[in-house]
Amino acid sequence: MVILDYYRIFYYVAQCRSFTKAAELLDNSQPNITRCMNNLENELDCRLFVRSNRGVSLTPEGEKLFHYVAAGYKQILAGENQIKKEKNMEEGLITVGATEIALHLLLLDKLEEFRIRHPKIRLQILNYSAPEAAGALKNDLVDFSVVTTPLKIKQPLTKISLSSFREILIGGNKYAYLSERKHSIAEISHLPFISLSHETSTRHQHQEFFMKHNLSFQPDMVAATTDQILPMIQHNLGIGFYPEELVRRHLNEKEIVEIPLHEDIPLREICLIQNGSHTLSIAARKFVDLLLEGHDQ
């Protein structure tokens, strides 16, 4: 038995003032508890307890030792209690990096479900572009990230696809005439486009789409967030690409129109990005498991 175990037993004997009661609390035998305390006294070359028919009491040396052992052991107990709370999902914090589209299309529903299952876990969601979310993960600023493609990553980061979504080209009522037939992207490339900044995966996707058809993508207006693009389009400031699922209601209510294209707009993916060199907390692992439910890994 290591010396640390002796101090653990010493703490309980000193607290209970009884070898028998300490043995019960530690699920041990009284003779073994007595033997361990005799060994500790021999190690320290001093008496720690005064034995009597009424139990045991601490010697002056025992009192001094207990002062230090109690402080340390209370910290150990506090640590054990914290681990138990986190294991039982009674406490914890998860920090997630997320792109705006990934948040609206997938993560919000998952957050709601996780909150129902584990209401005591605190959640912190940090809004990033996809490259920023990958950088935050690499620098251990988040536990994991949920982002939209396109995104190139390097080890130790890994990427798992969670779902896919389709973008459509939309315009305000001013451009309703464009909804009457299909157009080639070249036909409408002269119209004012609204998009996000260069640092975003959304902008990269649109640039690649135009380049594939030997065109240059030069938006006339740049929005800071995806949420800003829709009202700009509704106010006829230009046309732009937007996730179909997020504008279905606006299309049904004829606030905007879809501008059909001959060319297929490539599907985009929502991906889970993890850092292979970063160990997740119990709570974060639970959330990742929820994200991966129903998905092939």
N, C-alpha and C positions, 0 to 999 in steps of 0.2 A: 504494500500500500504506500502510495507516495505521500510526501509530507503535506501536500495541499489537502488531501483527504483527512489527515489528522486535524488540521485547522478547522475544517468543516465540522467534524465531530466535536471538537473543542467548543465551537460556537454554540452548538445545540445543548451540550452538557452545561455550559455556563448559563445559558438562557433558562434551562429547565431546572437547574440546580439538582439534577438527578441523572444518574447513568441509565436507570430503567426507562424513564420517560423519554430521554434522548434516543434510546434504542428503539422505542416504539415509533417515534416520529421518523426515524431514519430507516425503519423496516430492517433492523439489524438485531443482533443478539446482545444482551447486556454484557456477557463475558468478553465479547469481541470489542465492545465500546471501551470497557475498562482496560483491556490490553493495549488498545491504540493510545489511550491517554497516558498509560504508563510509559509507552514508547516515546511519546512526545516529551514527557518530563525528562526522560533519559537523554533525548536529543538536546534539550535546552539546559540540561544539568541543573534543574531547579524544580521545586514543587509548585504545581499550579492549583491543586485542589486540596482542601482539608476534608477528609472523609469522616462521617459520623453516622450514627443510627438514624438521624433525621435527614440525611442526604449529604450533599456536598456543598461547600462554599469555596469561593476563590481566595487564594492567598494574595498578598499585595502584588506579587509578581504576576499572578493570574489575572488580577484586575487590570494591570497595565497592558498585558497581552490582549485581553478581551477588548480593551478600548480601540486597539488598532485592527484586530481581527473583525470586530463587529462592523466597523466603517467599511472595510473592504468587502465583507460578505454581503452587506446590504446592497452594495453596488452590483455584486454578482446576481443577487436575487432580483434586483430591478432589471438587469439585463435579461435574465431568464424570463421574467414576466413580459418584457417587451417582445421577445421572440415568440412567446406563446400567443400574445395578442395578434402579432402579424401573421402567424401561422393560422390562427383561427379567423383571419380577416376582420379583426376588431379594430385594427389601426393600420395606417400606412398611407403613403403618398405615391401616386403615379404621375409622371410628367411625360406628356406626349407631344411630339412635334407633328403638325398637320398642315397640309395645304388646304386652301379654302374649299376647293371643289371636293376633295376627299372628305372633308368635314361634313359638308352638306349631303353628299350622296351616300355615305356609308357610316362615318364615324359617329354622327349624332345618334343614330339608332343604336349602335353598339354601346355608346356611353349610357344611354337610357337603360338598356338591358343590364349592363354591368352595375349601374346604380341600384337597380331593383334587387339584384342578387347580393350586392355587398355595399349597403348604404353607409357604412362607417369608413370606407376608404375615400381619402381625399383625391381629387383629380385636378391636374393643372394642364391646360391645353395651350400650347404656344403656336401662334400662327406664323408659318414660314412659306417661302417658295420651296419647291422641291429641292433645288441645290442647297438652300439654306438649311432645310430640315436634315439633309444628309450630313452637312457640316456640323450641325448641333449634336447630332448623334455621335459623330466621330470624336467630338470634344467632350462627350459625356454630359452634355447639358440636358439631354432628354433620355428617357428609358428606351424608347423606340419611336419611330416616325411612321405616319400613314400618309402617303403622297400619291400624286398622279404622274404618269409617264408623259413624255419621255424623260428618262433619267439614267445617266451613266454613273455607276459606282465602282469602287475598288475594294478589295479585301482590306480590313476585316469586315466590311459591311456586306450584308446579304439582302436579297430582295425576293419576296414571295408575292405573287399576284393574288389579290383577294376578289376582285371583280372587274368587269369592264363596263364602259359606258360609251354612248354615241353622242357626238356633237352635231348640231345642225347649224345652217346659216340662217340668221333671222334679221328682220328689219322692221321698222315702225310702219305706220299706216301710209306714210309718204311713199314707201316702196312696195305697197300692196300689189302693184301691177307686175312685179317680178315673181309673184307667187303663182301666176297663171300657167307657167310652163317651166320646163327645165332649162338651165343655162349652163354653159361651160364656165369654168372659173376664169378663163381668159376674157370672156364677154363682160364680166362684171368687175374685173380687177381694177378698173379705173374709178370705181365708186369709193366714197370715203369709208374706210374700215376703222373699227374700234378694237383695240386689243390691250393686253397687259404689257408690262415692261420687258426688256431684254433678258432679265435675270430669271424669268419664270419658265417652267416646263411648257405651259400653255403657249407662250409666244414661240418657243422653239418648235412646237408641233405645227403651228400654222406656217412658220417659215419653211419647214421641211415640205409641207403640203404644196406650197406655192413653187418651191424650187423643183419639185418632182415634175411640175408642168411648165418648167422653164420660165417662171415668173418670179418677180421680186415682191416680197411682202413689205409694204411700207405704210403702216397704219397712219391715219390722219389724226387720231386721238389715242392717247395712252391713258389707261385707267390704273389706279393704284391697286384696286381689288376687283375680283370677279363681280361682286355685288354691285359695283358702280357701273358695270357695262350695260346691264339690262335697262336701267332708267335712261341712260344715254341713248340707247337704241329706241326706247319708247318715245323719246322726245325728238326722234328723227335726226339725230346728230351723225348718224352713220349706220352701217350694217356690221354684223360681227358673228363669230362662232360662239355657241353656248351649249352646255349639256342639255340634251333634249328633255330629260326628266325634270330639270329645274324650271323649264318654261312651258310645260304642258298646259298648265292652267291658263297662262297668259295667251297661249295659242287658241285654246278653246273659247276664251272670252274675247277673242279677236282684238286684243290689245297690241299684238304684234303678228307678223306673218312669217311663215317659213319660206325661204328662197331655195327651191330645189335645184340640185346640181346634177349634171351628167356624171361627174367624177365622184367616186366613193370617198367620203371623208374617213380616214383611218380610225378604227376603234382605239380608245385609250384605256389604260388600266389604272386601277387603284391598287397600290402595293404597300405591303408591310416591309419596312426597312429596319434591320437589326444590326447591332454591332457584335460580331462574334467574339471580341475580346472583352465584352462587358457582361458581367453576371447580373441577371435581373433579380429583383426582389420577389418574394412570394406573390405579392399583390400584382406586380407587373406581369409575372408569368401567367397568372390567372386571366388577365386581360388579353394577353397574346393568345391563350388557348381559346378564349371567346371569339377573337377575330378569325381564328383558323377553323372554327367549327364548320363542318360541311365543305371544307376546301382540301384538295389534295396537296400535300406538302412535298 
